[in-house]
């Protein structure tokens, strides 16, 4: 998710808008290997991607079981981040997560 976040910001800064879907992101060199792509979770499924009207991006994996909730490998992994600062400028790609995917 951390690499996808950075890539979303790079895309937004280049095109001045967020991608409508993760499939709009060009392939990331070194991430396209076999069945997995740069926008896949650890189980080879595309991350869920959404943007709310205020520009908050949500990335989500439902875990190994493909179901909401769960523990261990079945736990949902969710990351959220704001894309613009209060003045409307694109935030830095290394900015803080509002929901950190690395913390259960």
Secondary structure per residue as TSV (DSSP state, phi and psi in degrees):
chain	resnum	aa	ss	phi	psi
A	1	X	-	360.0	-32.7
A	2	X	H	-63.6	-41.7
A	3	X	H	-67.8	-38.8
A	4	X	H	-63.6	-42.6
A	5	X	H	-56.4	-48.3
A	6	X	H	-62.1	-40.7
A	7	X	H	-68.6	-35.3
A	8	X	H	-61.9	-44.4
A	9	X	H	-65.1	-41.1
A	10	X	H	-62.3	-41.3
A	11	X	H	-61.9	-48.7
A	12	X	H	-60.7	-40.8
A	13	X	H	-69.3	-33.3
A	14	X	H	-74.6	-42.1
A	15	X	H	-105.7	-4.0
A	16	X	S	60.0	31.6
A	17	X	S	-161.0	158.8
A	18	X	-	-80.0	150.5
A	19	X	-	-65.8	145.1
A	20	X	S	-70.3	-28.7
A	21	X	S	-150.0	163.5
A	22	X	G	-66.7	-21.9
A	23	X	G	-68.0	-16.1
A	24	X	G	-74.4	-19.5
A	25	X	S	-70.4	131.8
A	26	X	-	-66.1	156.4
A	27	X	-	-56.4	140.5
A	28	X	-	-90.3	123.7
A	29	X	T	-54.2	133.6
A	30	X	T	87.4	-6.8
A	31	X	T	-104.1	-14.9
A	32	X	-	-89.3	98.6
A	33	X	B	-134.6	112.8
A	34	X	T	62.0	-127.5
A	35	X	T	-79.7	-19.9
A	36	X	B	-89.1	142.7
A	37	X	-	-121.7	175.4
A	38	X	T	-65.9	-16.4
A	39	X	T	-108.2	17.0
A	40	X	B	-97.6	150.9
A	41	X	-	-83.0	-174.2
A	42	X	T	-65.7	-13.9
A	43	X	T	-105.0	12.7
A	44	X	S	78.3	16.2
A	45	X	-	-109.0	144.5
A	46	X	B	-62.2	138.3
A	47	X	-	-62.5	145.1
A	48	X	E	-72.1	140.6
A	49	X	E	-134.4	132.8
A	50	X	E	-149.4	153.9
A	51	X	E	-131.6	125.6
A	52	X	-	-84.5	170.3
A	53	X	T	-58.5	-24.5
A	54	X	T	-87.5	1.7
A	55	X	-	89.2	14.2
A	56	X	E	-80.9	123.1
A	57	X	E	-93.5	136.5
A	58	X	E	-118.9	127.5
A	59	X	E	-114.8	136.6
A	60	X	E	-147.3	138.7
A	61	X	E	-119.2	136.9
A	62	X	-	-85.7	6.9
A	63	X	T	80.3	-174.2
A	64	X	T	-62.5	-32.6
A	65	X	T	-87.4	-5.0
A	66	X	T	61.8	24.9
A	67	X	S	-126.9	149.1
A	68	X	S	-62.6	136.2
A	69	X	S	87.6	-161.1
A	70	X	-	106.0	170.2
A	71	X	S	-125.9	164.3
A	72	X	G	57.8	-133.9
A	73	X	G	-65.5	-17.6
A	74	X	G	-86.7	-6.8
A	75	X	S	-66.5	139.2
A	76	X	-	-68.0	143.4
A	77	X	E	-117.2	118.5
A	78	X	E	-127.0	132.9
A	79	X	E	-129.5	138.2
A	80	X	E	-133.6	144.2
A	81	X	E	-152.9	147.7
A	82	X	E	-80.8	144.4
A	83	X	-	-102.8	-17.8
A	84	X	B	-129.3	150.7
A	85	X	-	-85.0	176.0
A	86	X	T	-59.2	-23.8
A	87	X	T	-86.2	-3.1
A	88	X	S	92.4	4.7
A	89	X	-	-82.9	151.9
A	90	X	B	-61.7	135.5
A	91	X	-	-74.0	167.1
A	92	X	-	-71.5	137.6
A	93	X	T	-62.4	-18.2
A	94	X	T	-96.5	10.0
A	95	X	-	-63.2	170.8
A	96	X	-	-69.2	149.8
A	97	X	-	-82.3	141.7
A	98	X	S	-83.5	-28.4
A	99	X	B	-130.2	115.1
A	100	X	-	-84.8	121.6
A	101	X	T	-67.3	-15.8
A	102	X	T	-83.8	-2.1
A	103	X	-	-121.0	122.3
A	104	X	-	-65.7	360.0
